[in-house]
Amino acid sequence: VHYNGLYDLPIQKEVSEMFALLCPPSLFEVSPHLARKDRITKQRMKRIGFVSSLIGGNEPHGLLVLDVIRSLKGLFQFYVVSIGSKTLTTEFHTVSDGAYEVGYDSRAARTLLMSLELDCLVFAEAMNEAIVYSLGYQRF
């Protein structure tokens, strides 16, 4: 069920299948830090990333993410990545260990997510922006 109560699962499935057909092989890359065979588990805080196209302004997704970060700050390092046109509020920059806006640049988004060497990446939503959706095929 989407925002307005419309049952749109069949449409979402068709959109998903269309995106999968359009995806280049690079879409299925694995981030280098995950692919290394000799990965050494360091004693450090786990790094959690949030990515969304609806994370800026007063969007409910962003407000939820802010509450999660505030509640768990000190237990994890948090990184926030905004895809698309939403601008992150100042609070994201204050409470997270890194807050980034990549606009509509899918290559910049992939490069950034790989460089963060995250332990966990949370997609706050995936069907509102094609770039966010396509990032879900990769392992960061």
FENBEL-V434986 format. One record per residue. N is the residue number from 1. RES is the residue in one letter. PHI is phi in whole degrees, 0 to 359 (none if undefined). D_FIRST is the distance of its C-alpha to the first C-alpha in whole Angstrom. Layout:
N | RES | PHI | D_FIRST
N | RES | PHI | D_FIRST
//
This chain:
1 | V | none | 0
2 | H | 269 | 4
3 | Y | 312 | 7
4 | N | 270 | 8
5 | G | 83 | 5
6 | L | 284 | 6
7 | Y | 281 | 5
8 | D | 245 | 7
9 | L | 304 | 7
10 | P | 300 | 11
11 | I | 294 | 11
12 | Q | 297 | 11
13 | K | 296 | 13
14 | E | 295 | 16
15 | V | 298 | 15
16 | S | 300 | 16
17 | E | 296 | 19
18 | M | 296 | 20
19 | F | 300 | 20
20 | A | 299 | 22
21 | L | 290 | 25
22 | L | 274 | 26
23 | C | 285 | 26
24 | P | 284 | 30
25 | P | 304 | 31
26 | S | 298 | 31
27 | L | 295 | 28
28 | F | 262 | 28
29 | E | 295 | 31
30 | V | 246 | 31
31 | S | 303 | 32
32 | P | 306 | 36
33 | H | 292 | 36
34 | L | 272 | 34
35 | A | 276 | 36
36 | R | 298 | 39
37 | K | 284 | 41
38 | D | 262 | 43
39 | R | 303 | 41
40 | I | 256 | 42
41 | T | 279 | 40
42 | K | 275 | 41
43 | Q | 277 | 41
44 | R | 213 | 39
45 | M | 297 | 36
46 | K | 292 | 33
47 | R | 257 | 31
48 | I | 249 | 27
49 | G | 245 | 26
50 | F | 239 | 22
51 | V | 230 | 21
52 | S | 191 | 19
53 | S | 266 | 19
54 | L | 239 | 17
55 | I | 251 | 20
56 | G | 263 | 23
57 | G | 62 | 23
58 | N | 257 | 22
59 | E | 296 | 18
60 | P | 304 | 16
61 | H | 302 | 16
62 | G | 295 | 20
63 | L | 297 | 20
64 | L | 295 | 19
65 | V | 300 | 21
66 | L | 301 | 24
67 | D | 297 | 24
68 | V | 298 | 23
69 | I | 297 | 26
70 | R | 301 | 28
71 | S | 290 | 28
72 | L | 249 | 29
73 | K | 302 | 31
74 | G | 100 | 35
75 | L | 266 | 33
76 | F | 222 | 32
77 | Q | 264 | 32
78 | F | 243 | 29
79 | Y | 230 | 28
80 | V | 238 | 26
81 | V | 234 | 25
82 | S | 261 | 24
83 | I | 254 | 23
84 | G | 98 | 23
85 | S | 263 | 24
86 | K | 288 | 23
87 | T | 263 | 27
88 | L | 291 | 27
89 | T | 286 | 28
90 | T | 303 | 32
91 | E | 299 | 30
92 | F | 299 | 28
93 | H | 291 | 32
94 | T | 283 | 33
95 | V | 272 | 31
96 | S | 263 | 31
97 | D | 276 | 33
98 | G | 190 | 32
99 | A | 230 | 30
100 | Y | 226 | 30
101 | E | 237 | 28
102 | V | 248 | 29
103 | G | 63 | 27
104 | Y | 254 | 27
105 | D | 263 | 29
106 | S | 294 | 28
107 | R | 295 | 31
108 | A | 297 | 32
109 | A | 296 | 28
110 | R | 298 | 29
111 | T | 298 | 33
112 | L | 299 | 32
113 | L | 298 | 29
114 | M | 294 | 32
115 | S | 291 | 35
116 | L | 286 | 33
117 | E | 47 | 33
118 | L | 284 | 30
119 | D | 271 | 30
120 | C | 209 | 26
121 | L | 240 | 24
122 | V | 254 | 20
123 | F | 267 | 18
124 | A | 292 | 16
125 | E | 195 | 13
126 | A | 223 | 14
127 | M | 253 | 13
128 | N | 266 | 14
129 | E | 213 | 17
130 | A | 301 | 19
131 | I | 296 | 22
132 | V | 299 | 19
133 | Y | 301 | 18
134 | S | 293 | 21
135 | L | 297 | 23
136 | G | 295 | 20
137 | Y | 280 | 23
138 | Q | 264 | 26
139 | R | 246 | 27
140 | F | 254 | 28
//
